[in-house]
């Protein structure tokens, strides 16, 4: 794969969309293994199953994300690209900001961060 930072925003979004869709689906299913399958080694160290389970249990948004979303754009900095998404929940009204941080691990694009605000 070409260096991530050298790709156009649309090429990055094309890579990010299926990763975001997997995160939505696996978060809604509270599927730890599926949710973390594309995480970088560094991200995995801070994303243990107990912590994620508590987040899913305590957030009405995280386990009820709507499948519809839209990519807002990309921010490139250092070795990482942050892709921003407009996201809605099926249980809580309003729009939320999704953030997906991508980077290279060996030759693969991996997730270095993901949050919903």
SERO-4910 file (N, C-alpha, C, O; in steps of 0.05 Angstrom, whole numbers):
BEGIN
 pado doro    nc1    nc2    nc3   cac1   cac2   cac3    cc1    cc2    cc3    oc1    oc2    oc3
  Unk    A     17    -24      0      0      0      0     18     25      0     39     25     13
  Unk    A      9     45    -14     24     70    -14     23     82     14      7     74     31
  Unk    A     42    100     19     42    113     45     15    126     50      5    141     32
  Unk    A      3    121     72    -23    131     79    -25    161     75    -45    171     64
  Unk    A     -6    176     84     -7    205     83     -5    216     55    -12    239     50
  Unk    A      4    199     36      6    208      8    -20    204     -8    -22    213    -30
  Unk    A    -39    190      4    -64    184    -10    -82    209     -9    -79    226      9
  Unk    A   -100    211    -28   -119    233    -28   -139    228     -5   -142    206      5
  Unk    A   -154    250      2   -174    247     23   -195    225     15   -203    209     32
  Unk    A   -203    225    -10   -223    206    -19   -212    177    -17   -226    159    -10
  Unk    A   -187    173    -24   -175    146    -22   -174    138      7   -178    114     13
  Unk    A   -168    156     25   -167    149     53   -195    143     63   -199    124     78
  Unk    A   -215    159     55   -243    154     63   -252    127     53   -267    113     67
  Unk    A   -244    119     29   -251     93     18   -239     70     34   -251     49     36
  Unk    A   -217     75     47   -205     55     65   -219     56     92   -224     35    104
  Unk    A   -226     80    101   -237     83    128   -266     74    130   -274     63    151
  Unk    A   -282     77    109   -310     70    110   -316     42    119   -331     38    137
  Unk    A   -303     21    107   -309     -6    116   -300    -11    145   -312    -27    159
  Unk    A   -278      2    153   -269      0    181   -289     12    200   -296      0    220
  Unk    A   -300     35    193   -320     48    209   -346     31    210   -358     28    232
  Unk    A   -354     20    187   -377      3    187   -374    -21    205   -393    -29    219
  Unk    A   -350    -33    205   -345    -56    223   -347    -47    252   -357    -62    268
  Unk    A   -336    -24    258   -337    -14    286   -366     -9    294   -373    -16    317
  Unk    A   -383      2    277   -411      6    283   -425    -21    289   -437    -24    310
  Unk    A   -421    -40    271   -435    -66    273   -425    -81    298   -442    -91    313
  Unk    A   -399    -82    302   -389    -97    325   -394    -83    352   -397    -96    372
  Unk    A   -395    -56    351   -402    -42    376   -431    -47    383   -437    -53    406
  Unk    A   -449    -46    364   -477    -52    369   -481    -81    379   -499    -86    395
  Unk    A   -465    -99    370   -466   -127    379   -450   -133    404   -450   -155    414
  Unk    A   -436   -112    413   -418   -115    437   -398   -138    433   -394   -155    450
  Unk    A   -387   -139    409   -369   -161    400   -340   -151    403   -330   -138    385
  Unk    A   -328   -158    425   -301   -148    430   -281   -157    409   -265   -141    399
  Unk    A   -281   -183    402   -262   -193    383   -265   -180    355   -245   -172    343
  Unk    A   -290   -176    347   -294   -163    321   -288   -133    322   -277   -122    304
  Unk    A   -294   -121    345   -290    -92    348   -260    -86    347   -252    -65    336
  Unk    A   -243   -103    358   -215    -97    361   -198   -110    339   -173   -108    339
  Unk    A   -210   -124    320   -194   -139    300   -176   -122    283   -156   -132    273
  Unk    A   -183    -97    278   -166    -80    262   -150    -60    278   -138    -41    267
  Unk    A   -149    -63    304   -134    -45    322   -104    -50    318    -95    -73    313
  Unk    A    -89    -29    321    -60    -32    322    -51    -45    348    -67    -47    367
  Unk    A    -27    -56    349    -17    -68    373    -18    -48    396    -25    -56    419
  Unk    A    -11    -23    391    -11     -2    411    -40      3    422    -44      5    446
  Unk    A    -59      3    404    -87      8    411    -98    -15    428   -113    -11    447
  Unk    A    -90    -39    420   -100    -63    434    -91    -63    464   -105    -74    481
  Unk    A    -68    -52    469    -58    -52    497    -76    -36    515    -77    -42    539
  Unk    A    -90    -16    505   -108      0    521   -137     -6    518   -154      8    530
  Unk    A   -144    -27    503   -172    -33    497   -179    -61    507   -186    -78    491
  Unk    A   -177    -65    533   -183    -92    543   -214    -96    544   -229    -78    543
  Unk    A   -221   -121    545   -249   -129    543   -266   -118    565   -289   -111    561
  Unk    A   -256   -117    589   -271   -107    612   -277    -77    609   -300    -68    613
  Unk    A   -257    -61    601   -261    -33    596   -282    -27    575   -300    -11    578
  Unk    A   -279    -41    552   -299    -37    531   -327    -46    540   -347    -34    533
  Unk    A   -328    -68    555   -354    -78    565   -367    -57    582   -392    -53    580
  Unk    A   -352    -43    599   -363    -22    616   -373      1    599   -394     13    605
  Unk    A   -358      8    578   -366     30    561   -392     23    547   -410     40    545
  Unk    A   -394     -1    537   -419     -9    524   -442    -10    543   -465     -2    536
  Unk    A   -438    -18    568   -459    -20    587   -468      8    597   -492     11    603
  Unk    A   -450     27    598   -456     53    609   -463     75    589   -470     97    597
  Unk    A   -462     69    563   -467     89    543   -491     80    526   -490     60    512
  Unk    A   -513     96    526   -536     89    510   -530     93    480   -546     83    463
  Unk    A   -509    106    473   -502    112    445   -487     89    433   -493     80    411
  Unk    A   -466     79    447   -447     61    435   -458     34    426   -447     22    408
  Unk    A   -479     25    438   -490     -1    429   -515      2    412   -529    -17    406
  Unk    A   -521     27    404   -544     33    387   -537     53    365   -552     71    360
  Unk    A   -514     49    352   -506     67    331   -521     60    305   -524     37    298
  Unk    A   -531     80    292   -545     76    267   -525     68    245   -502     77    245
  Unk    A   -534     52    226   -515     44    205   -509     67    186   -489     65    171
  Unk    A   -525     88    186   -520    110    168   -500    130    181   -502    136    204
  Unk    A   -482    139    165   -461    158    174   -451    172    149   -457    164    126
  Unk    A   -436    193    153   -423    206    130   -395    216    139   -392    226    160
  Unk    A   -376    211    121   -349    221    126   -348    251    121   -359    261    101
  Unk    A   -336    265    140   -334    295    138   -308    304    126   -306    325    114
  Unk    A   -287    288    129   -261    296    119   -238    283    134   -242    266    152
  Unk    A   -214    290    126   -190    278    137   -171    300    147   -170    322    136
  Unk    A   -157    293    168   -135    310    179   -110    293    180   -110    272    192
  Unk    A    -89    303    167    -64    288    166    -43    302    184    -39    326    183
  Unk    A    -31    285    202    -12    296    220      8    274    229      0    252    235
  Unk    A     33    281    228     54    263    235     51    237    219     51    238    194
  Unk    A     48    214    232     46    189    218     17    179    216     12    157    206
  Unk    A     -3    196    224    -30    187    226    -49    204    210    -44    227    204
  Unk    A    -72    192    203    -94    206    190   -118    203    208   -125    181    216
  Unk    A   -131    225    214   -156    225    229   -179    229    209   -179    249    195
  Unk    A   -198    210    208   -221    213    191   -244    220    210   -249    206    230
  Unk    A   -259    241    203   -282    250    219   -308    241    206   -311    243    181
  Unk    A   -326    232    222   -352    223    212   -375    237    227   -373    243    251
  Unk    A   -397    241    213   -422    249    225   -437    223    231   -441    207    212
  Unk    A   -444    218    256   -456    193    264   -482    199    280   -483    218    295
  Unk    A   -502    182    277   -526    184    294   -530    158    309   -519    137    302
  Unk    A   -546    160    330   -553    137    346   -582    130    342   -598    147    335
  Unk    A   -588    104    345   -616     96    343   -631    100    369   -656     98    369
  Unk    A   -617    107    391   -630    110    416   -629    138    428   -645    145    446
  Unk    A   -610    154    419   -606    181    430   -608    201    407   -592    198    388
  Unk    A   -626    220    408   -628    239    386   -603    257    383   -588    261    402
  Unk    A   -600    266    359   -578    285    353   -556    272    337   -556    248    331
  Unk    A   -537    289    329   -514    281    313   -489    281    330   -486    297    348
  Unk    A   -472    262    325   -447    259    340   -424    259    321   -426    252    298
  Unk    A   -401    266    332   -376    267    317   -361    241    322   -354    235    345
  Unk    A   -356    226    301   -339    202    303   -311    208    294   -307    224    275
  Unk    A   -292    197    307   -264    201    300   -250    175    298   -251    158    316
  Unk    A   -237    170    275   -223    146    269   -194    153    262   -189    167    242
  Unk    A   -175    144    278   -147    150    273   -134    126    260   -134    104    272
  Unk    A   -123    130    237   -110    108    222    -80    113    219    -71    135    217
  Unk    A    -66     91    218    -37     92    214    -28     65    203    -43     46    201
  Unk    A     -2     65    195      9     40    184     23     24    206     37     35    223
  Unk    A     18     -2    205     32    -21    222     43    -42    203     29    -58    191
  Unk    A     69    -42    201     82    -58    180     71    -49    153     76    -26    146
  Unk    A     57    -66    138     47    -58    112     16    -54    112      4    -50     92
  Unk    A      4    -55    136    -25    -55    138    -35    -29    151    -22    -17    169
  Unk    A    -58    -20    142    -72      3    155    -85     -8    180   -100    -28    179
  Unk    A    -80      4    203    -92     -4    228   -105     20    242    -99     43    236
  Unk    A   -123     13    261   -136     34    277   -119     41    301   -112     23    317
  Unk    A   -113     66    304    -98     76    327   -115     92    347   -105    100    368
  Unk    A   -140     96    340   -158    110    357   -186    110    345   -189    112    321
  Unk    A   -206    109    362   -234    112    352   -251    122    376   -250    111    398
  Unk    A   -266    143    371   -283    154    391   -309    166    379   -310    171    355
  Unk    A   -328    169    396   -354    183    389   -357    205    409   -356    200    433
  Unk    A   -362    229    399   -366    252    417   -395    262    414   -403    281    427
***
